[in-house]
Amino acid sequence: MFQLGKTIVSEDIIEKDFVCNLSACKGQCCIDGDAGAPLDKEEARILKTIYPKIKRYLRPEGVAAIEAQGTNITIKSGDLETPLINGADCAYVVFDEKKTAMCGIEKAYNEGDIGFKKPISCHLYPVRVKDYSEFSAVNYHHWPICDDACALGKELQVPVYKFVKEALVRRFGEDWYSALEKEAEKLKK
């Protein structure tokens, strides 16, 4: 672990390799698990605001889940998440012609209908950020369904932090990311 400003960062995001391999996993991270995507309060507000614009991109069962549960849910810990369809798929997931899970929010973004790409927790994956009162912990999350992504990352020699550069800059800023790159260079020596 090392510190960058008000973050404590795991070396795993520099030492591990990762490139999403959707042709292998079919977007399984959006349909497996027992929880929705973590959201912050601002993202929950945004989802409520943009829902009318993204509704047409979603599957009927996703729309039904959102209209029954809301655009976000609050779990026992008080944290916010996206709602699920029958405890499985994220309510915002859609499928392409190859049956690969995709984000309906991101689809609306790519079509130019909204200015919000997707929840930062999804954009950052496999990096997970946990905010504490004095700092944020930045960690790599290994999930066996992403083993193909790890293999592809190793083959292409793309470390996690480079794969999620856009999301890390979105979350922490350009200066933070530049400091991370310097730290990565030091660790490689």
C-alpha positions as CSV (number, residue, x, y, z in Angstrom):
1,M,0.0,0.0,0.0
2,F,1.1,3.6,-0.6
3,Q,-0.5,7.0,0.0
4,L,-1.4,9.5,-2.7
5,G,-2.9,12.6,-1.2
6,K,-6.0,11.4,0.7
7,T,-6.0,7.9,-0.8
8,I,-4.4,4.7,0.3
9,V,-3.7,2.7,-2.8
10,S,-3.0,-1.1,-3.2
11,E,0.0,-2.0,-5.3
12,D,-2.2,-4.6,-6.9
13,I,-3.7,-2.0,-9.3
14,I,-0.2,-1.5,-10.6
15,E,1.1,-5.1,-10.4
16,K,-2.0,-7.0,-11.7
17,D,-3.1,-6.9,-15.4
18,F,-6.6,-6.6,-16.6
19,V,-8.5,-5.9,-19.9
20,C,-12.3,-6.7,-20.0
21,N,-12.9,-9.6,-22.3
22,L,-16.6,-9.3,-23.0
23,S,-16.5,-12.0,-25.7
24,A,-15.5,-14.4,-23.0
25,C,-17.5,-13.3,-20.0
26,K,-20.5,-11.8,-21.7
27,G,-20.7,-9.0,-19.1
28,Q,-21.4,-11.5,-16.3
29,C,-20.5,-8.9,-13.7
30,C,-23.7,-7.0,-14.5
31,I,-25.9,-10.1,-14.0
32,D,-24.1,-12.1,-11.2
33,G,-23.8,-11.3,-7.6
34,D,-26.3,-10.5,-4.9
35,A,-26.1,-6.7,-4.9
36,G,-26.5,-3.8,-7.3
37,A,-23.8,-1.4,-8.3
38,P,-22.8,0.9,-5.4
39,L,-23.9,4.5,-5.9
40,D,-23.1,7.8,-4.1
41,K,-25.8,10.3,-3.3
42,E,-25.1,12.5,-6.3
43,E,-25.3,9.4,-8.7
44,A,-28.6,8.4,-7.1
45,R,-29.9,12.0,-7.7
46,I,-28.7,11.8,-11.3
47,L,-30.3,8.4,-12.0
48,K,-33.7,9.8,-10.8
49,T,-33.3,12.8,-13.1
50,I,-32.2,10.9,-16.2
51,Y,-34.5,7.9,-15.8
52,P,-37.1,9.3,-18.2
53,K,-34.4,9.6,-20.9
54,I,-32.9,6.1,-20.4
55,K,-36.1,4.2,-19.9
56,R,-36.5,3.5,-23.6
57,Y,-33.1,1.8,-23.7
58,L,-34.0,-0.6,-20.9
59,R,-35.6,-4.1,-20.9
60,P,-39.2,-4.3,-19.8
61,E,-38.2,-6.3,-16.7
62,G,-35.6,-3.6,-15.9
63,V,-38.2,-0.9,-16.2
64,A,-40.6,-2.9,-14.0
65,A,-37.9,-3.4,-11.3
66,I,-37.1,0.3,-11.3
67,E,-40.7,1.4,-11.2
68,A,-41.3,-1.1,-8.3
69,Q,-38.1,-0.3,-6.3
70,G,-37.0,3.1,-7.5
71,T,-34.1,4.3,-9.5
72,N,-31.9,3.3,-6.6
73,I,-32.3,1.4,-3.4
74,T,-30.9,1.8,0.1
75,I,-29.5,-1.4,1.7
76,K,-29.3,-2.2,5.4
77,S,-26.0,-0.5,5.9
78,G,-27.5,2.7,4.5
79,D,-25.5,2.5,1.3
80,L,-27.1,3.1,-2.1
81,E,-27.2,0.7,-5.0
82,T,-28.9,0.1,-8.3
83,P,-32.0,-2.1,-8.0
84,L,-31.9,-5.7,-9.2
85,I,-34.3,-7.8,-11.3
86,N,-35.4,-10.7,-9.1
87,G,-32.2,-10.5,-7.0
88,A,-29.9,-11.0,-10.0
89,D,-29.4,-8.7,-13.1
90,C,-28.9,-5.0,-12.5
91,A,-32.1,-3.3,-13.5
92,Y,-30.1,-1.1,-15.9
93,V,-28.6,-4.0,-17.9
94,V,-29.4,-4.6,-21.5
95,F,-28.2,-7.3,-23.9
96,D,-26.7,-6.9,-27.4
97,E,-27.3,-9.2,-30.3
98,K,-24.6,-11.6,-29.0
99,K,-26.4,-11.8,-25.6
100,T,-23.6,-9.8,-24.0
101,A,-24.7,-7.7,-21.0
102,M,-24.2,-4.0,-21.4
103,C,-25.2,-1.0,-19.4
104,G,-28.4,0.7,-20.6
105,I,-27.2,4.0,-19.0
106,E,-24.0,3.8,-21.0
107,K,-26.0,3.0,-24.1
108,A,-28.0,6.2,-23.7
109,Y,-24.8,8.1,-23.0
110,N,-23.2,6.7,-26.2
111,E,-26.2,7.8,-28.1
112,G,-25.9,11.3,-26.8
113,D,-29.1,11.3,-24.9
114,I,-27.5,11.9,-21.5
115,G,-24.3,13.3,-20.1
116,F,-23.7,10.7,-17.4
117,K,-21.7,7.7,-18.5
118,K,-22.6,5.2,-15.8
119,P,-22.0,4.8,-12.0
120,I,-18.4,5.3,-11.1
121,S,-18.3,2.0,-9.3
122,C,-19.0,0.2,-12.7
123,H,-16.6,2.5,-14.6
124,L,-13.8,1.7,-12.2
125,Y,-14.2,-2.0,-12.0
126,P,-12.1,-4.0,-11.1
127,V,-10.9,-1.2,-8.9
128,R,-13.1,-0.7,-5.8
129,V,-13.0,2.5,-3.8
130,K,-14.1,2.7,-0.2
131,D,-14.4,6.1,1.3
132,Y,-13.6,6.7,5.0
133,S,-13.7,10.0,6.9
134,E,-10.0,10.8,6.5
135,F,-9.1,8.9,3.3
136,S,-10.3,6.7,0.4
137,A,-9.0,3.1,0.0
138,V,-8.3,2.2,-3.6
139,N,-8.1,-1.6,-4.1
140,Y,-8.1,-4.2,-6.8
141,H,-11.0,-6.6,-6.6
142,H,-10.5,-10.1,-8.0
143,W,-13.6,-12.0,-9.0
144,P,-13.2,-15.4,-10.7
145,I,-15.6,-14.4,-13.5
146,C,-13.0,-12.0,-14.6
147,D,-10.2,-14.6,-15.0
148,D,-10.4,-14.1,-18.8
149,A,-9.9,-10.4,-18.3
150,C,-6.8,-11.0,-16.2
151,A,-5.4,-13.4,-18.8
152,L,-6.1,-10.9,-21.6
153,G,-4.5,-8.1,-19.6
154,K,-1.4,-10.2,-19.0
155,E,-1.2,-11.1,-22.7
156,L,-1.5,-7.5,-23.7
157,Q,0.6,-6.3,-20.7
158,V,-2.0,-3.8,-19.5
159,P,-2.0,-3.1,-15.8
160,V,-5.3,-2.5,-14.0
161,Y,-4.5,1.2,-13.4
162,K,-4.0,1.8,-17.2
163,F,-7.1,-0.1,-18.1
164,V,-9.3,2.1,-15.8
165,K,-7.4,5.3,-16.5
166,E,-10.5,7.2,-17.7
167,A,-12.5,6.2,-14.6
168,L,-9.6,6.9,-12.2
169,V,-9.2,10.4,-13.7
170,R,-13.0,10.9,-13.4
171,R,-12.9,9.9,-9.8
172,F,-9.7,11.5,-8.5
173,G,-8.5,13.9,-11.3
174,E,-5.6,14.3,-13.7
175,D,-3.0,15.3,-11.0
176,W,-3.8,12.3,-8.9
177,Y,-3.5,10.0,-11.9
178,S,-0.1,11.6,-12.9
179,A,1.1,10.9,-9.3
180,L,-0.1,7.3,-9.6
181,E,1.9,6.9,-12.9
182,K,5.0,8.2,-11.1
183,E,4.5,5.8,-8.2
184,A,4.0,2.9,-10.8
185,E,7.4,3.8,-12.4
186,K,9.1,3.7,-9.0
187,L,7.5,0.3,-8.2
188,K,8.7,-1.1,-11.5
189,K,12.3,-0.3,-10.7
